[in-house]
Amino acid sequence: MSRMSALSIGRVGLLLLSCLFGAGVAVADPFIVGVATHSMNNPNQPLRSLELASIAGASSIRDDAFWSTAEPIRGQLRVVPQWRQWMAKAGGLNLNPMIILGYGSVFTGGAKPRKPEVKIPYLNYVDYITRQLGNPVKFYEVWNEWDVDGPSDPRLSSDYVALVRDAAPIIRKNNPQAKVLAGAATTAGIKAGFIDRIVACGVLKYADGISLHPYVHCEGRDRNTPESWIEWMRGVDRSISAKAGKQVPLYLTEMSWPSHEGNCGVDTPRQAAYLARAYFLARTLPNIKGMWWYDLINDGTKRDDQEHNFGLLDIDLNPKPAYAVLKAISPYLSDFSYDAAHSLQTDNVYKLAFTDGHERILVAWASGRERLESVGASAMDNGPLRMLDTQKPDRGMANSGQQWNCNGDQCSAPVTLTEFPKIIRLSPGS
């Protein structure tokens, strides 16, 4: 694990956070809280599920405009009614759509568009879809997980850059407001250098950012936690920026932990705890512009099937614990800025400082065993310590039962930290 600051704290030391928050924290674009859906193509997933995504605080949804669906007859392109209904529903809920332009055509044997006889019809499809779907689409991804056929194959990487080079001008001509994202690479592709190679080959001449699918749920013990994940992501971020010679916007367009019974799975409470920790840790890397949880709805009912258990909702749209957690934390993810200089981690205790310019919060948890920690603030007038415990998210921000103990302006309070983050309000009079 890395230290998030050069500062260190003693086990019994008092953390005086009022001194740690400086004025003038830079304001960036709101962080994107996204979810992946399958309702654009699956009539068995009702579009009212998008209402649940909106209620949970999502600002963007991601789905597929399959090439094979758009071109059922060679040379005859279409947008099916379900896609238009999905778009209309998203627009009514102010959910920004991300559309994946990819997969294969039945007329090309499902081949990737690497040769002219496949690329030309693919680009025709891109042109048609981006004209038809229009301005509501805010993001387009060029293909999805292109790297799976050969994560370490340099020819596959260079062919992908050539595809983005040819597709991006078409997208921009038809949808100048949309961002073009390249990569959508798997964990294997990231580790095997697929992203480094496409960046080195100049993909950022054509794309607005890099999209990643950095799953770690099967990485093994001590490498499959949110904390080990963010350490890996720091290295990925540094590598991409070094290859590009500049800071590169990163979009985590798929990320989650599945709650299935079996290898690589976690139970539903831990899925919820990991969601909270991962989203807040993602906010500690400025180049990460958003994260789309994969996915909104479970894909089936088999408890031992990984692919059936990634969702925030079960297949009947009943909320899992992770849904309630996302609903509780989403306002703090999108509206608050991370204060890196004043955030501390030591001995598996995480204390992350955030502010929206008016209100200050501390997001704190312990990975591993529970810890009793002292937190500090100023001018709390010996009042109640208010916090949102993500283990009990439906309670919202509430009095904790603890009181601030103040000596003049300086106040402290003991807080028991668990694997579920606690969002502690540090601003007086709120």
C-alpha positions as CSV (number, residue, x, y, z in Angstrom):
1,M,0.0,0.0,0.0
2,S,1.1,3.5,-0.7
3,R,1.0,6.4,1.7
4,M,-1.4,9.1,0.5
5,S,0.6,11.8,2.2
6,A,4.1,12.3,3.6
7,L,2.4,12.9,6.9
8,S,2.1,10.0,9.4
9,I,0.0,9.7,12.5
10,G,0.5,7.8,15.8
11,R,-2.0,5.2,16.9
12,V,-3.2,7.5,19.7
13,G,-2.4,10.8,18.0
14,L,-5.1,13.4,17.6
15,L,-5.9,14.2,13.9
16,L,-6.8,17.9,13.8
17,L,-8.5,18.1,10.4
18,S,-9.5,21.7,10.7
19,C,-5.9,22.6,10.2
20,L,-5.6,20.3,7.2
21,F,-8.2,21.8,4.9
22,G,-6.8,24.7,2.9
23,A,-8.8,27.3,1.1
24,G,-8.9,27.2,-2.7
25,V,-9.2,23.5,-3.4
26,A,-9.3,23.3,-7.2
27,V,-12.8,22.6,-8.7
28,A,-12.9,20.1,-11.5
29,D,-15.7,18.7,-13.6
30,P,-18.0,16.5,-11.6
31,F,-16.9,13.0,-11.2
32,I,-19.0,10.6,-13.3
33,V,-20.9,8.0,-11.3
34,G,-21.9,5.5,-14.0
35,V,-23.5,2.1,-14.3
36,A,-23.6,-0.4,-17.1
37,T,-26.9,-1.6,-18.3
38,H,-28.1,-4.4,-20.6
39,S,-31.6,-3.0,-21.0
40,M,-30.8,-1.3,-24.3
41,N,-31.0,-4.8,-26.0
42,N,-32.8,-6.9,-23.4
43,P,-36.6,-6.5,-23.3
44,N,-36.6,-8.7,-20.2
45,Q,-34.9,-5.8,-18.3
46,P,-37.6,-3.2,-18.1
47,L,-36.6,0.4,-18.8
48,R,-37.9,1.4,-15.4
49,S,-34.6,0.0,-14.1
50,L,-33.1,3.2,-15.4
51,E,-35.2,5.1,-12.9
52,L,-33.5,3.1,-10.2
53,A,-30.1,4.0,-11.6
54,S,-31.1,7.7,-11.4
55,I,-32.4,7.3,-7.9
56,A,-29.1,5.7,-6.9
57,G,-27.3,8.9,-8.1
58,A,-25.9,7.6,-11.4
59,S,-25.2,10.4,-14.0
60,S,-24.3,8.1,-16.9
61,I,-25.3,4.7,-18.3
62,R,-23.4,2.5,-20.7
63,D,-24.8,0.0,-23.2
64,D,-24.2,-1.6,-26.6
65,A,-25.4,-0.6,-30.0
66,F,-24.6,-4.0,-31.5
67,W,-23.4,-3.8,-35.1
68,S,-25.1,-7.2,-35.8
69,T,-28.4,-5.7,-34.6
70,A,-28.0,-2.5,-36.6
71,E,-27.3,-4.4,-39.8
72,P,-29.5,-7.5,-40.0
73,I,-29.4,-7.4,-43.8
74,R,-26.2,-6.6,-45.6
75,G,-26.1,-2.9,-46.4
76,Q,-29.4,-2.1,-44.6
77,L,-28.9,-0.3,-41.4
78,R,-31.5,0.4,-38.7
79,V,-32.0,1.6,-35.1
80,V,-34.4,-0.7,-33.4
81,P,-37.3,0.7,-31.3
82,Q,-35.8,-0.6,-28.0
83,W,-32.7,1.6,-28.5
84,R,-34.8,4.7,-29.1
85,Q,-36.9,3.9,-26.1
86,W,-33.7,3.5,-24.0
87,M,-32.4,6.8,-25.2
88,A,-35.6,8.6,-24.5
89,K,-35.8,7.2,-21.0
90,A,-32.2,8.2,-20.3
91,G,-32.9,11.7,-21.6
92,G,-35.9,12.1,-19.4
93,L,-33.8,11.1,-16.4
94,N,-30.8,13.3,-17.3
95,L,-28.7,10.2,-17.6
96,N,-25.8,10.7,-20.0
97,P,-25.6,7.7,-22.4
98,M,-22.3,6.0,-23.3
99,I,-22.6,3.9,-26.4
100,I,-20.3,1.0,-27.4
101,L,-19.7,0.8,-31.1
102,G,-18.6,-2.7,-31.6
103,Y,-18.7,-6.5,-31.8
104,G,-19.0,-8.3,-35.1
105,S,-21.3,-8.5,-38.1
106,V,-22.9,-11.8,-39.3
107,F,-21.8,-10.8,-42.8
108,T,-18.1,-10.7,-41.8
109,G,-18.1,-13.9,-39.6
110,G,-17.7,-11.7,-36.5
111,A,-14.3,-10.6,-37.6
112,K,-12.7,-7.5,-36.1
113,P,-12.5,-4.6,-38.6
114,R,-8.8,-5.0,-39.3
115,K,-9.0,-5.4,-43.1
116,P,-10.7,-3.1,-45.6
117,E,-13.5,-5.6,-46.4
118,V,-14.6,-5.5,-42.7
119,K,-13.5,-2.0,-41.8
120,I,-15.5,-0.3,-44.5
121,P,-18.9,-1.7,-43.5
122,Y,-18.0,-1.1,-39.8
123,L,-17.3,2.6,-40.5
124,N,-20.6,2.8,-42.4
125,Y,-22.3,1.4,-39.3
126,V,-20.5,3.9,-37.1
127,D,-21.6,6.7,-39.4
128,Y,-25.2,5.6,-39.4
129,I,-25.5,5.0,-35.6
130,T,-23.8,8.3,-34.6
131,R,-26.1,10.2,-37.0
132,Q,-29.2,8.5,-35.8
133,L,-28.6,8.6,-32.0
134,G,-27.5,12.2,-32.2
135,N,-26.7,14.8,-29.5
136,P,-27.9,13.0,-26.4
137,V,-25.0,10.6,-26.5
138,K,-22.1,12.0,-24.5
139,F,-19.6,9.2,-24.9
140,Y,-18.7,6.7,-27.6
141,E,-16.4,3.7,-27.1
142,V,-14.7,2.4,-30.2
143,W,-15.2,-1.4,-29.8
144,N,-15.2,-3.3,-26.5
145,E,-12.3,-5.3,-25.1
146,W,-10.5,-5.5,-28.4
147,D,-7.5,-6.9,-26.6
148,V,-9.0,-10.2,-25.6
149,D,-7.8,-12.0,-28.8
150,G,-4.2,-11.2,-28.1
151,P,-3.4,-9.0,-25.1
152,S,0.4,-9.0,-25.9
153,D,0.0,-8.9,-29.7
154,P,1.5,-5.7,-31.1
155,R,-0.2,-6.1,-34.4
156,L,-3.6,-6.2,-32.7
157,S,-2.7,-3.0,-30.9
158,S,-1.6,-1.1,-34.0
159,D,-4.7,-2.3,-35.9
160,Y,-6.9,-1.0,-33.1
161,V,-5.2,2.5,-33.3
162,A,-5.9,2.5,-37.0
163,L,-9.5,1.7,-36.4
164,V,-9.8,4.6,-33.9
165,R,-8.0,6.9,-36.3
166,D,-10.7,6.1,-39.0
167,A,-13.8,6.0,-36.7
168,A,-13.1,9.1,-34.6
169,P,-13.5,11.7,-37.3
170,I,-16.9,10.2,-38.3
171,I,-18.1,10.3,-34.7
172,R,-16.9,13.9,-34.3
173,K,-18.6,15.0,-37.5
174,N,-21.9,13.6,-36.5
175,N,-21.7,14.2,-32.7
176,P,-19.2,17.0,-31.9
177,Q,-20.4,17.1,-28.3
178,A,-19.5,13.5,-27.6
179,K,-16.2,12.3,-26.2
180,V,-14.5,9.5,-28.1
181,L,-13.0,6.8,-25.8
182,A,-10.4,4.3,-26.8
183,G,-9.2,1.1,-25.2
184,A,-12.0,-0.6,-23.2
185,A,-9.2,-3.0,-22.2
186,T,-9.4,-5.9,-19.9
187,T,-7.1,-6.5,-16.9
188,A,-5.1,-8.9,-19.0
189,G,-4.7,-6.3,-21.8
190,I,-3.6,-3.6,-19.3
191,K,-1.0,-6.0,-17.7
192,A,0.2,-7.2,-21.1
193,G,0.9,-3.7,-22.4
194,F,-2.1,-3.2,-24.8
195,I,-2.8,0.2,-23.4
196,D,0.8,1.3,-23.3
197,R,1.2,0.2,-26.9
198,I,-1.9,2.0,-28.3
199,V,-0.8,5.2,-26.4
200,A,2.7,4.9,-27.8
201,C,1.2,4.4,-31.3
202,G,-0.7,7.7,-31.0
203,V,-4.2,6.7,-30.2
204,L,-4.6,10.0,-28.2
205,K,-4.3,12.0,-31.4
206,Y,-7.8,10.7,-32.1
207,A,-9.4,9.9,-28.7
208,D,-10.4,12.1,-25.8
209,G,-9.5,9.6,-23.2
210,I,-8.6,6.0,-22.4
211,S,-11.2,3.6,-21.1
212,L,-10.3,0.7,-18.8
213,H,-11.9,-2.4,-17.3
214,P,-9.5,-3.0,-14.4
215,Y,-11.2,-5.9,-12.6
216,V,-9.2,-7.5,-9.7
217,H,-11.8,-9.9,-8.2
218,C,-9.8,-12.9,-9.4
219,E,-6.3,-11.6,-8.6
220,G,-6.0,-13.6,-5.4
221,R,-5.8,-12.8,-1.8
222,D,-4.3,-9.4,-0.9
223,R,-4.5,-8.4,-4.6
224,N,-8.3,-8.4,-4.9
225,T,-9.2,-5.6,-2.5
226,P,-10.1,-2.0,-3.3
227,E,-6.8,-0.9,-1.6
228,S,-4.6,-3.1,-3.7
229,W,-6.6,-2.2,-6.8
230,I,-6.0,1.5,-6.3
231,E,-2.3,0.9,-5.8
232,W,-2.2,-0.9,-9.2
233,M,-4.2,1.9,-10.8
234,R,-1.7,4.4,-9.6
235,G,1.0,2.5,-11.5
236,V,-1.3,2.2,-14.6
237,D,-2.0,6.0,-14.5
238,R,1.7,6.8,-14.2
239,S,2.6,4.5,-17.1
240,I,-0.1,5.9,-19.4
241,S,0.9,9.5,-18.6
242,A,4.6,8.7,-19.1
243,K,3.9,7.1,-22.5
244,A,1.7,10.0,-23.6
245,G,4.0,12.7,-22.2
246,K,1.0,14.3,-20.5
247,Q,-1.8,13.7,-18.1
248,V,-4.4,11.4,-19.7
249,P,-8.1,11.3,-18.8
250,L,-9.1,7.8,-17.7
251,Y,-12.6,6.4,-17.7
252,L,-13.2,3.1,-15.8
253,T,-16.1,2.0,-18.0
254,E,-16.4,-1.4,-16.3
255,M,-15.4,-2.2,-12.7
256,S,-16.9,-4.2,-9.9
257,W,-16.8,-7.2,-7.7
258,P,-19.3,-10.1,-8.3
259,S,-21.4,-11.4,-5.3
260,H,-21.5,-15.0,-6.3
261,E,-20.8,-18.2,-4.3
262,G,-17.5,-19.6,-5.4
263,N,-14.1,-18.7,-6.7
264,C,-13.5,-15.0,-7.0
265,G,-16.8,-14.1,-5.4
266,V,-17.7,-12.0,-2.3
267,D,-20.8,-11.9,-0.3
268,T,-23.3,-9.1,-0.9
269,P,-22.3,-7.1,2.2
270,R,-18.7,-7.2,1.2
271,Q,-19.6,-6.2,-2.4
272,A,-21.3,-3.2,-0.9
273,A,-18.3,-2.3,1.3
274,Y,-15.9,-2.7,-1.7
275,L,-18.1,-0.5,-3.9
276,A,-17.9,2.3,-1.4
277,R,-14.1,2.0,-0.9
278,A,-13.4,1.7,-4.6
279,Y,-15.5,4.7,-5.6
280,F,-13.9,6.9,-2.9
281,L,-10.4,5.6,-3.8
282,A,-11.0,6.3,-7.4
283,R,-11.5,9.9,-6.4
284,T,-8.0,10.0,-5.1
285,L,-6.6,9.8,-8.7
286,P,-7.3,13.1,-10.5
287,N,-7.0,11.5,-13.9
288,I,-9.9,9.1,-13.3
289,K,-12.9,11.0,-14.5
290,G,-15.6,8.5,-13.8
291,M,-16.4,4.9,-13.0
292,W,-19.2,2.8,-14.3
293,W,-20.2,-0.1,-12.0
294,Y,-20.7,-3.3,-13.9
295,D,-23.6,-3.7,-13.8
296,L,-27.0,-2.4,-12.8
297,I,-28.9,-5.7,-12.8
298,N,-27.8,-9.3,-12.2
299,D,-27.8,-11.2,-15.4
300,G,-29.4,-14.4,-13.9
301,T,-30.4,-16.2,-10.8
302,K,-27.6,-18.9,-10.4
303,R,-25.8,-18.1,-7.1
304,D,-22.7,-19.9,-8.2
305,D,-22.4,-18.2,-11.6
306,Q,-20.1,-15.2,-11.6
307,E,-21.7,-13.6,-14.6
308,H,-25.1,-13.6,-12.9
309,N,-24.1,-11.7,-9.9
310,F,-22.3,-8.4,-10.7
311,G,-25.4,-6.2,-10.4
312,L,-26.6,-3.6,-7.9
313,L,-30.1,-5.1,-8.3
314,D,-31.2,-8.7,-8.6
315,I,-32.9,-9.9,-11.7
316,D,-36.3,-8.9,-10.2
317,L,-35.0,-5.4,-9.6
318,N,-34.8,-5.9,-5.8
319,P,-31.9,-3.8,-4.4
320,K,-28.8,-5.6,-3.1
321,P,-26.8,-3.9,-0.3
322,A,-24.5,-2.3,-2.9
323,Y,-27.4,-0.4,-4.4
324,A,-28.3,1.3,-1.1
325,V,-24.6,2.2,-0.5
326,L,-24.3,3.8,-4.0
327,K,-27.4,5.8,-3.4
328,A,-26.0,7.0,0.0
329,I,-22.5,8.0,-1.2
330,S,-23.2,9.3,-4.8
331,P,-23.7,12.9,-3.7
332,Y,-20.3,12.9,-2.1
333,L,-18.6,11.4,-5.1
334,S,-19.9,13.8,-7.7
335,D,-20.1,17.0,-5.7
336,F,-17.0,16.9,-3.4
337,S,-13.4,17.3,-4.4
338,Y,-10.6,15.2,-2.9
339,D,-8.0,17.0,-0.8
340,A,-4.9,14.9,-1.4
341,A,-2.6,16.9,0.8
342,H,-4.7,16.4,3.9
343,S,-5.6,12.7,3.5
344,L,-3.8,10.1,5.5
345,Q,-3.3,6.3,5.5
346,T,-1.3,4.3,7.9
347,D,-1.5,0.7,9.2
348,N,-4.5,-0.1,7.0
349,V,-6.5,2.8,8.2
350,Y,-7.8,5.2,5.5
351,K,-8.9,8.8,6.2
352,L,-9.7,10.7,3.1
353,A,-10.6,14.3,3.2
354,F,-13.1,15.9,0.8
355,T,-14.8,19.3,0.5
356,D,-17.4,21.0,-1.7
357,G,-16.1,24.4,-0.8
358,H,-18.6,24.8,2.0
359,E,-18.8,21.5,3.8
360,R,-16.0,19.3,4.9
361,I,-16.1,15.5,5.3
362,L,-13.8,12.7,6.3
363,V,-14.3,9.3,4.7
364,A,-12.7,6.7,7.0
365,W,-12.4,2.9,7.2
366,A,-10.1,0.1,8.2
367,S,-9.1,-2.7,6.0
368,G,-8.9,-5.9,8.1
369,R,-9.7,-5.7,11.8
370,E,-11.7,-2.9,13.4
371,R,-9.8,0.0,14.8
372,L,-10.8,2.7,17.4
373,E,-9.4,5.9,16.0
374,S,-9.6,9.6,17.0
375,V,-10.7,12.1,14.5
376,G,-10.6,15.8,14.9
377,A,-12.3,19.0,13.7
378,S,-12.7,22.6,14.8
379,A,-15.5,24.6,16.3
380,M,-18.0,21.7,16.8
381,D,-19.2,23.2,20.1
382,N,-19.2,19.8,21.9
383,G,-22.1,18.8,19.7
384,P,-23.0,15.4,18.4
385,L,-20.7,13.7,15.8
386,R,-22.8,13.2,12.7
387,M,-21.9,10.6,10.1
388,L,-23.2,8.3,7.4
389,D,-22.2,4.7,8.1
390,T,-22.2,2.8,4.8
391,Q,-22.9,-0.4,6.8
392,K,-26.3,1.2,7.5
393,P,-26.8,3.5,4.5
394,D,-30.5,3.9,4.8
395,R,-30.0,5.9,8.0
396,G,-28.2,8.6,6.0
397,M,-26.3,11.3,7.8
398,A,-27.3,11.0,11.4
399,N,-26.1,11.6,15.0
400,S,-23.7,8.8,15.8
401,G,-24.2,8.7,19.6
402,Q,-20.7,10.2,20.0
403,Q,-20.0,13.7,21.1
404,W,-17.2,16.1,20.0
405,N,-15.0,16.8,22.9
406,C,-13.8,20.4,22.4
407,N,-10.9,22.3,24.0
408,G,-11.4,25.8,22.7
409,D,-11.7,25.5,18.9
410,Q,-10.1,22.1,18.7
411,C,-12.4,19.1,19.0
412,S,-11.9,15.3,18.8
413,A,-14.1,12.2,18.9
414,P,-13.4,8.5,19.0
415,V,-14.8,6.5,16.0
416,T,-14.7,2.7,15.5
417,L,-13.6,2.1,11.9
418,T,-14.7,-1.1,10.1
419,E,-14.4,-2.3,6.5
420,F,-17.5,-0.1,5.7
421,P,-16.5,3.6,5.2
422,K,-17.9,6.1,7.5
423,I,-18.6,9.6,6.1
424,I,-18.0,12.0,9.0
425,R,-19.2,15.6,8.8
426,L,-16.6,18.0,10.0
427,S,-18.4,21.3,9.4
428,P,-20.1,23.1,12.3
429,G,-23.7,24.0,12.2
430,S,-24.7,21.4,9.7
